[in-house]
Amino acid sequence: MLLLIDAGNTRVKWAIADEAAPIGSWLASGALFHTELDLLAEPLKQYQPNRALLSNVAGEVMRARLETLLLEYLAPIPALTWFRSRAQQAGVVNSYRDPAQLGCDRFASLLGARSLFDQQPLLIVTAGTATTIDALDTSGHFLGGMILPGLATMTQSLALSAAQLPQVETQWAGAQFADNTSDAIVSGCIQAQVGAIMQARAQLPDAHCLLSGGAARYLLPCLPPPIELVEQLVLRGLHVAALSES
């Protein structure tokens, strides 16, 4: 039994799969905020995975919490691997100047995207705490990417930096030119995200554009087609990596 964990800056996504299952076919999966991490104990006890592949961009404290959780609820201790970006894996060639510096979640997303759309140029947008926009060519070479503040991070930075601007929730009435400050903040931040994505699409007009991440639902209505929403792309990439290493 295989455990996959994607520990991001805001939430921890997880999935459990049979070792022989097709990529993306999971027995159970979910997403937890950092404060809810102990809820992972129940699926661990139920399925007792004997192998775990973990991606963590949330720092050393999260790494220690995950290790403690797995050691407490799994017996015997599973074969535990921390996922790392490589120069090449599962048909993806990492062209970063230093391949190890590419975020492991971004590399996993590339693997997941490539497994879905082989032999196609791809533009992979992940909208989370940060928004990343990464490009793969037809042969699977990673061309590079962009990193910008995510939607919620943008709205929070305005509240912190401008005394007369409020902290707002990420919800939007839909008018691009808003008639109140809260909607104007959200509209402006969404349009900034959309602008970056559209600039990337203009540079790679033939690429198939994928959108994933917690804020994807806010961006999707503002992006012209063609664009495809893909859930849990990092977990899918981890599944690809686990099968490629077995």
Secondary structure in CASP SS format (residue, H / E / C, confidence):
PFRMAT SS
TARGET T0000
AUTHOR 0000-0000-0000
METHOD secondary structure of the structure
MODEL  1
M C 1.00
L E 1.00
L E 1.00
L E 1.00
I E 1.00
D E 1.00
A E 1.00
G C 1.00
N C 1.00
T C 1.00
R E 1.00
V E 1.00
K E 1.00
W E 1.00
A E 1.00
I E 1.00
A E 1.00
D C 1.00
E C 1.00
A C 1.00
A C 1.00
P C 1.00
I C 1.00
G C 1.00
S C 1.00
W C 1.00
L C 1.00
A E 1.00
S E 1.00
G E 1.00
A E 1.00
L E 1.00
F E 1.00
H H 1.00
T H 1.00
E H 1.00
L H 1.00
D H 1.00
L H 1.00
L H 1.00
A H 1.00
E H 1.00
P H 1.00
L H 1.00
K H 1.00
Q H 1.00
Y H 1.00
Q C 1.00
P C 1.00
N C 1.00
R E 1.00
A E 1.00
L E 1.00
L E 1.00
S E 1.00
N E 1.00
V C 1.00
A C 1.00
G C 1.00
E H 1.00
V H 1.00
M H 1.00
R H 1.00
A H 1.00
R H 1.00
L H 1.00
E H 1.00
T H 1.00
L H 1.00
L H 1.00
L H 1.00
E H 1.00
Y H 1.00
L C 1.00
A C 1.00
P C 1.00
I C 1.00
P C 1.00
A E 1.00
L E 1.00
T E 1.00
W E 1.00
F C 1.00
R C 1.00
S C 1.00
R C 1.00
A C 1.00
Q E 1.00
Q E 1.00
A C 1.00
G C 1.00
V E 1.00
V E 1.00
N C 1.00
S C 1.00
Y C 1.00
R C 1.00
D C 1.00
P H 1.00
A H 1.00
Q H 1.00
L C 1.00
G C 1.00
C H 1.00
D H 1.00
R H 1.00
F H 1.00
A H 1.00
S H 1.00
L H 1.00
L H 1.00
G H 1.00
A H 1.00
R H 1.00
S H 1.00
L H 1.00
F C 1.00
D C 1.00
Q C 1.00
Q C 1.00
P C 1.00
L E 1.00
L E 1.00
I E 1.00
V E 1.00
T E 1.00
A E 1.00
G C 1.00
T C 1.00
A E 1.00
T E 1.00
T E 1.00
I E 1.00
D E 1.00
A E 1.00
L E 1.00
D C 1.00
T C 1.00
S C 1.00
G C 1.00
H E 1.00
F E 1.00
L E 1.00
G E 1.00
G E 1.00
M E 1.00
I E 1.00
L E 1.00
P E 1.00
G C 1.00
L H 1.00
A H 1.00
T H 1.00
M H 1.00
T H 1.00
Q H 1.00
S H 1.00
L H 1.00
A H 1.00
L H 1.00
S H 1.00
A C 1.00
A C 1.00
Q C 1.00
L C 1.00
P C 1.00
Q C 1.00
V C 1.00
E C 1.00
T C 1.00
Q C 1.00
W C 1.00
A C 1.00
G C 1.00
A C 1.00
Q C 1.00
F C 1.00
A C 1.00
D C 1.00
N C 1.00
T H 1.00
S H 1.00
D H 1.00
A H 1.00
I H 1.00
V H 1.00
S H 1.00
G H 1.00
C H 1.00
I H 1.00
Q H 1.00
A H 1.00
Q H 1.00
V H 1.00
G H 1.00
A H 1.00
I H 1.00
M H 1.00
Q H 1.00
A H 1.00
R H 1.00
A H 1.00
Q H 1.00
L C 1.00
P C 1.00
D C 1.00
A C 1.00
H E 1.00
C E 1.00
L E 1.00
L E 1.00
S E 1.00
G C 1.00
G C 1.00
A C 1.00
A H 1.00
R H 1.00
Y H 1.00
L H 1.00
L H 1.00
P H 1.00
C H 1.00
L C 1.00
P C 1.00
P C 1.00
P C 1.00
I C 1.00
E E 1.00
L E 1.00
V C 1.00
E C 1.00
Q C 1.00
L H 1.00
V H 1.00
L H 1.00
R H 1.00
G H 1.00
L H 1.00
H H 1.00
V H 1.00
A H 1.00
A H 1.00
L H 1.00
S H 1.00
E H 1.00
S C 1.00
END
